[in-house]
Amino acid sequence: MNTLDEPSLAQLAISALERTAFLIADAADVKLDAIDFEPTYFSIITYKGASAGSIYLEADEGFMRECIASLLGIEEDKVNCSSMGADALDELANIIAGMVVIELGGDDHRFELGIPTHCSQETATHLAEDRTCLCLLMSENGRLRIRWTTGTVGAIAA
Amino acid sequence: MNCHILIVDDSPILRASIKKSALMAGLDADHIHEAGNGREALEVMDDVWIDLVLLDLNMPVMNGEEFLRVKNKWPENREVPVIIVSTESNKERLAQLAHLGVYDRLHKPFEPEKLCKLLSKLLGIHA
């Protein structure tokens, strides 16, 4: 079974964004570049099987607006973030989690992904205490933070 | 182009994105149908003749695998080709799905152009 580090997690997410939405993002400094980061969209997806864990995403409105516009091929000012933002982040969580389990050995080991769900900031704080790997991506207009944790499915469900 | 396709995915935004690719491939907007899970998909297939199903696996209510098993019990729908559009990567599970009549699979994330080409090839349309 493989594992992930911050650069590899960031690279997976960058690749997912490029391939799904033609959205270009770069890895940023998790601490320095997150000082005034104010995420408004949250999503979590768990997986179980050969190992268990979760992917937790936090994004600000600028990032989600850019992501949705790229995904649908529309102008950013036409994006209704309040109606589409949460769904778009859920789908992104699903895609990144799918890539993570492949990286962990998903071709040969069986994993089962859960359904992505919106997540409150309180849960985000709780999960932060149990983080395994964290990365921050910057697009032109916003930021996305990704947290991968392992062995926490039971804790999350509780 | 008279082909009707059915996009089955619990994410409205992903359905919209797939629909965009289908339009690029030359399908008429009126011939692109959507369902949020397997059960809704079966309801659509009860009403409309579908030529191709683009199916997510990981969905609430009725997932993609359950949908395939029910669909295959209907003689009129058994032969309708299905393309899996999913994050699933496990060889064993994908082999099981192949036995349920899955024609091809598109792994998420995928380039819209790839879906467009696949639709053009399968439905014999030229964008």
Interface residues (C-beta under 8 A of the other chain):
Chain A: S15 A16 R19 T20 A21 I68 L71 L72 G73 M84 D87 A88 D90 E91 N94 I95 A97 G98 M99 V101 I102 G106 D107 D108 H109 R110 F111 L113 I115
Chain B: D10 S11 P12 I13 L14 A16 S17 K20 N58 M59 P60 S86 T87 E88 S89 N90 K91 E92 R93 H107 K108 P109 F110 E111
